[in-house]
Amino acid sequence: MANIREVIRRLVKYLVLVLAVAFVTFSLLKTKVTNFDVLLIALTGGFVYCLLDLVSPSISLKIDKNCGI
């Protein structure tokens, strides 16, 4: 069963990222951009971040605590 608190936390994190990407896309591009294009760019950024967020916890580095680093 999914932890509802973790699901809400991740949804809020992705929503903030999508809104930030949409704002930057809309405000920084000099050419005329439609709202649909901004939506596609923002959703693509959010989707890529979601995939990286889901995959990266499964990548673990084995660090030897006795190696002196």
C-alpha positions as CSV (number, residue, x, y, z in Angstrom):
1,M,0.0,0.0,0.0
2,A,1.3,3.4,-0.9
3,N,2.0,5.9,1.8
4,I,-0.4,8.8,1.2
5,R,2.0,11.3,2.8
6,E,4.8,10.4,0.4
7,V,2.4,10.5,-2.6
8,I,1.2,14.0,-1.7
9,R,4.8,15.2,-1.0
10,R,5.9,14.0,-4.5
11,L,2.8,15.5,-6.2
12,V,3.5,18.9,-4.6
13,K,7.2,18.6,-5.6
14,Y,6.3,17.8,-9.2
15,L,3.7,20.5,-9.4
16,V,6.1,23.2,-8.1
17,L,8.7,22.0,-10.7
18,V,6.1,22.1,-13.6
19,L,5.0,25.6,-12.5
20,A,8.6,26.8,-12.3
21,V,9.4,25.5,-15.8
22,A,6.3,27.0,-17.2
23,F,7.1,30.4,-15.7
24,V,10.6,30.4,-17.0
25,T,9.6,29.2,-20.4
26,F,6.9,31.9,-20.7
27,S,9.0,34.7,-19.4
28,L,12.5,34.1,-20.9
29,L,11.7,33.2,-24.5
30,K,11.9,36.2,-26.8
31,T,9.7,34.7,-29.5
32,K,5.9,34.4,-29.2
33,V,5.1,31.1,-27.5
34,T,1.6,29.7,-27.2
35,N,0.2,28.5,-23.9
36,F,0.0,25.0,-25.3
37,D,3.7,25.0,-26.1
38,V,4.5,26.2,-22.6
39,L,2.3,23.5,-21.2
40,L,4.1,20.8,-23.3
41,I,7.5,22.0,-22.2
42,A,6.5,22.2,-18.6
43,L,4.9,18.7,-18.6
44,T,8.0,17.3,-20.3
45,G,10.3,18.8,-17.7
46,G,8.1,17.4,-14.9
47,F,7.9,14.0,-16.5
48,V,11.7,13.8,-16.9
49,Y,12.2,14.9,-13.3
50,C,9.6,12.3,-12.1
51,L,11.5,9.5,-13.9
52,L,14.8,10.6,-12.5
53,D,13.3,10.9,-9.0
54,L,11.9,7.4,-9.3
55,V,15.0,5.8,-10.7
56,S,17.7,7.6,-8.7
57,P,16.9,6.2,-5.3
58,S,17.5,2.7,-6.7
59,I,21.0,3.7,-7.7
60,S,23.1,3.2,-4.7
61,L,26.8,3.7,-4.3
62,K,28.7,1.3,-2.1
63,I,31.2,3.4,-0.1
64,D,33.7,1.7,2.1
65,K,33.9,3.5,5.4
66,N,37.4,2.4,5.9
67,C,38.8,3.8,2.7
68,G,39.7,7.2,4.2
69,I,37.6,9.4,1.9
